[in-house]
Amino acid sequence: MTSAARVYLMTSEVTWVSSNMAASLLSRRTGLFFGVSKLNSFIPAVVHQIANYNPRPLWLNIKNPYIPDKESEKTPDWQKTEKYDRRLFGRYGRASGIDPAKLWPSHDRLEELVAEEREWHPPVEVMLGNIAAREKEKAQKRMEREKTIAANMAKMPKMIADWKKQKRETKQKQREDKIRRDKLLAEARERFGYALDPRSAKFKEMVAEIEKEEKKKKKVQKRRKKEEEQGLPTATAEASQ
């Protein structure tokens, strides 16, 4: 049996297996779309069509293979590459006239391939080490997060107490401001004989005057308290004498 005949038989066998695989796959996919009832009427026609499919065999011209002339300008550039030479040698073998020793990568290219292999396909030991390092890092981050949560939970009672205290102080200040405002409005009504707008210039002048008097009184009280603590005679005692 010649080599061409063997190639033809192998091609026919591969075609038959491919046809059966395609029919099986197409039947499963069709069943998903059409359902079982429609599939029963659809399968025979499809299987018959696939079974009668007879592709043209891939004839390999072993005696006179096509070997492109790399020196010719009419030859495409992609047929002048090492990749195409490997393809020709894989198809025709020694009949291609290509030296297989030239198909091996150069020393620099081999180093690049080894580096890529190490980067994208590291050994099992390296992969296990990387997995262990990632797991350790995750565990460390989880422990730090748990510590932070525990510390914040320990501070929570004090934070709640401070927040409630601040809220009480804010409400107390609002009440005091309202009482002082009502008191100032009442004093303005008593002084001018009518109600004043809190935004008016007269009201603001009156408030500034009252604040000035209060500051003056506080200053006198502070000085008197200081004199009493030092044992000095106060201005009131001297005036009474």
Secondary structure, DSSP 8 states (H G I E B T S, - for coil): --HHHHHHHHHHHHHHHHHHHHHHHHHHHHHHHHHHHHHHHHHHHHHHHHHT---------SSS-----TT-TTS-GGGGSHHHHHHHHHHHGGGG---GGGGS--HHHHHHHHHHHHHHS--HHHHHHHHHHHHHHHHHHHHHHHHHHHHHHHHHHHHHHHHHHHHHHHHHHHHHHHHHHHHHHHHHHHHHSS---TTSHHHHHHHHHHHHHHHHHHHHHHHHHHHHHHT---HHHHHH-
